[in-house]
Amino acid sequence: MFLAMNRFHIRPGKEEEFERIWRERDTHLESVPGFKEFHLLRGPDQEDYTLYASHTIWASREAFEAWTKSEAFRMAHKDAGGHSDVYIGHPNFEGFQSVLETKLETA
């Protein structure tokens, strides 16, 4: 498993707009081989920004990297630079390879 995370600093008062942008965007992820899950998380409010993180879970690092080179990736990110009044700077990417997993088994 591979987890791809982007951390965003959002201008105070722009949180609802940021969440709307993400709710309404077409991610094109559902048809991408190896895609497992997506989560948009709101973190703590700071004086000068609110922290958000997007997490995507992939079957493998290779599946994630293939997505970043795909037409689906280009389509999902075509408007990425159009909201400079919402974002403070660029997102910070972090990628994590799973080394230990524990799952709750359900009956």
N, C-alpha and C positions, 0 to 999 in steps of 0.2 A: 504494500500500500504506500502511496505517496500523497502527502498533503501539501497543497500550494496555498499560501496565505499572502494576501496583500493587506497592509495596514494603511488607513487613510486618516488624515487630519482634516476635519470638516469645520468650516467657519461657524462660530456661534450663531444660532438662529437659522442656519441652513440645513439642520438635521432632517426635517420633514421633506425638503426638496431632494436631498441626497437619497433618502429612502425611496421616494417616488421614482427617481431616475432608475434606481436598481429594480424596483418592482415592475416598471414598464419596459425595460430593455429586453430585447430578444437575445438570449445568451447563446442559442444554438447548441447547447450542451447535450440535450437529450439524445441526439443522433451521433455523438462522438464516441468512438470505441474507447473503452477503459474508464469513462466517466462514471462516478458512483454517487456523489452527493455535492450539494452546494449549501452554504450557510452564510448569511450576512449577519454579523454580530455588532451590537452597539456596546462600546466600552464606556469608560468614565468620562465625564465632562471635566475639562480643564478650564482655566480662565480664558485661554486664547484659542481653544479648539475642543471638539468632541472626537474621541477616538472610535473608529470603526475598523472591523477586519472582515474580509471575505475569505472563506475557506472553501476550497474544492478538494474532494477526495477522489483519488484516481487509483486504478488497479496497479499502476506502476509509474515510475518516473518516465519511462519510455512513452507511455500513453499520454502523459501530460505534455512532454516535449513534442510529440507528434501533433497534438492539438494546437500548440503555439505556432506551428508552421502551416496550419490548415486554413482553408477558406472560411470555415466556421469561426475561427479565431479572429480573422480580419473583419468579418461581418459583425461580430459581437463587440468589437472595439472601434468601429468606424467613427463614432461620435465621442470618443474618450476625451479629447481635448476641448470640448465645447462647453464646459461648465467651470471655468476658472474662477467664477465668483463663489463657487461652493467649496472647492478643494483648496487646501493650503499645500502647495507643492505637489510633487508626484507621489504616488503610492510607494510604499516600501515592500518589496517582494521578499518572501522567505519560503524556502522549500524544505520539506522534512520527509525523510525516508523512514518508514516504520521499522523498528528493531525489536519491538515487543508488543504483543496484542493480547488483551483479555476481553472476552465477549460474554455477555449474559445470555445464556441459553434459555429460550422460552419454550414452553410446552405447547 
